Amino acid sequence: RRGRPGPPRPKGAPAGPDGVRRAVLDAASDLFGRRAVPQVSLRDIARAADVQVGLIARYIGSRDDLLDAVFDELTTDVARQVVDHPLEQVSFERDSPMGRWTELLAYLVRHRTGFDRNAAAFNPAQALAQVVERSYGLDPVAARLRGAQIVASALGWRIFEDYLIAAGDLGDIDLSALRDELTASHRRLGATPWPSPPDPEPPDGSA
């Protein structure tokens, strides 16, 4: 005896495991770039992807599995951008691969104990290490350190930009100039060997 057919699939809706997975990951990434991660439900993602919510569990897994899958893709996207456009400024917009990656990483670090996903995979820190080693001739260890430090600075500024501008009384400086200066400081850091050169003496010679 044949079972009753399920609800009709709307025209143009994604079909098959690959199509559904791609649509869900794209929809989730887009929503995470526009809203805080906790405010995005699986039903929101299913609606945006034009799929039934049960297909998310079937083809991707739990909500945590979905977050990890989106994070992995964004990690690769940002790393490739760094390598493809070496020493260039990466977007500050929240609705960009870098913006979405920053938002999702901040959430995962806060809500996962010992979160280190992609620590061994190709990621922005490793991409930057490749760039500074190739561009400035740093040895591999120094390049990895500077890559990690640049990522730390880039993430910190993006997460706390509004606070840092207010705390530093920088509101009278054009935002694009502040961001350009941050990128320039990252280039200087990338060109700095490790161990670092001695600290400069204060102009008056005092400690």
N, C-alpha and C positions, 0 to 999 in steps of 0.2 A: 504494500500500500504506500503510495507516494505521499510525502508530507506536504503541508500547505506551503506555497511559495512565500518567500519573504517580501518585504516592502519593495516596490519598484525602485530601481536606481535612477536618479535624475540624469537627464541627458548631459553628457560632458563630465559626469562624476568620475573620479579616478577608479580604475579597475585593476584587479590582480595585486598580488603582494607588493611588487616593486612600485606600481603606480600609487597604491595607497600609502606605502611607507614614505615615498617621496613627497606626496601631498601633505602628509601629517608633519613631517620634519620641517618643510617649508612654512607651513602655517604656524607651527609652534615657535619657530625662530622669529617670524614676523611679529607675533603677539608678544613675545618676550622683549622685543625691541621697543614696543610701544607701551607696555604695561609692566608693573612689577610682577615678578615670577609668581608669588603666592596668589595674585589676583587672576591668574589664568588657569581655568579649569580644563579638564579633559574634554568636557562638553563644548567649551569655547573653541578648543583646537579642532575637534571633530566637525563643528559647524563651519569653521573657517576653511577646513580642508575639504568640505563637502563629502564626508564619509560618515558611516555609522560609528558611534563611539566604541562599540564592541570590537571593531576592526583594529583599533589602536592596541588593545591587549593582545589580539591574535597575531599581529604582524610586527609589533615592537615590544610589547610587554607592559610592565607597570609604569606608573608615573615617573619613578626614579629611573627606569630604563630609558624612558623618553627624554628626560633631562640629560642623561649621559650621552645619548645618541646625538642630540642637538649640540651639546657642548663639544663633542668630538669633531663634528663637522665644522663648527665655528673655529675651533682651535686650528684645524688644518687650513681653513680659508684665510685666517689672519696670518698664519705662518707663511703661506704662499705669497700673500700680498707683500710681506716684508722682504722676501727673497726676490720677488719680481720687480719691486720698486725700492731698491736699496737706498737707505739714507734719506728717503722721502718721508714727509709727514703722513701719518696714518689718520684716517678720519676721526674727528671728535664727535660726530653725530651719533646719537643713541641708536637710531635706526640704520645702523651699518654693521658689517661683520664685527668690527672692533668694539662698537658700542654694545652690541648684543652679547659678545663674548665677555666683556667686562661685567655686564649686569648679571649674566648667568654664573660666572666664576665667583663673583662676590656672594651670590646667594648660596652656592654649593659649599664654599669655604665656611660660611657661617652655620650651615645646617648639616654638614657631614664631619664626623670626627676623623681627623687625620686624612683629609681629602688630598689626594695627590694624583688624580686621574690625569693621564697623558704625560706623567712625569718622564716616562721612558720613550714616549712617542715623539714624532716631529711636532714641535710646538713653537710659539713665538719666541721664547727665550733661546731655543736652539737655532731658530732661523736668524735671530739677531747675532748670535755667536758666529754663525757662518759669514754674515755680512761684515762684521767688524774685523774678523780674522782676514777676510779677503781684501777689505778696503784699507785697513790700517796696518796690516802685517803683525797683529798681535799673535802670541802663541796660543794654542788651543785652550789652555787652562784660563789664561787671562780673558780670552774671548768669551768663554762660557760665563765667567764672573760678570763681565761688563754687560753681556746680554741679559742676564738675570736682573742686574741692577737697573737697566733701562726699562725693562718690563715693569719692575716695581714702581719706578717713578711715573711711568705712563699710566698704570692702573690707578695709583694713588691720586694723581691729578684729576683723572676722569671721574673717579668716584666722589672726590671731595672738592671739586672745582669751585662751586659756589661758596663753600665755607672758606677755602684758602684765599679766595679773592677778598672776601669780607675780613677775614682775620689779618691778612697782610695789608689791608687798606689799599687795595689795588684797583678799586672800582673806577678810577680816573684813567686807567690804561686800557686801550682798545683790546677787546678779547682776542682778536686774531693776532695781535702783537704778543700777547702773553703766551698763546699757543705756539707761535713761531719761535719764541725764545726758549720754550720748553724743548722743542725739537732740536734747536741749535745746541742746547746743553746736553742733549742725548748724544749728539754727534761728538762733542768734545769728550764726553765720558767714554764713548766707544773708541776714541783714539788714545785713551790713557792706558799705558802699560800697567801691569801688576807684577810686583808690588808698586804702589803709587810712588811718584817722586816725593821728596821731602816737602812738608808743608812750607809755604813761603813765610818769611819772617814778617811780623807786623811792621808797618812803615816806621814807627818810632822805636822799634827794637824790643818792645815789651812783650812778655809772654802772654 
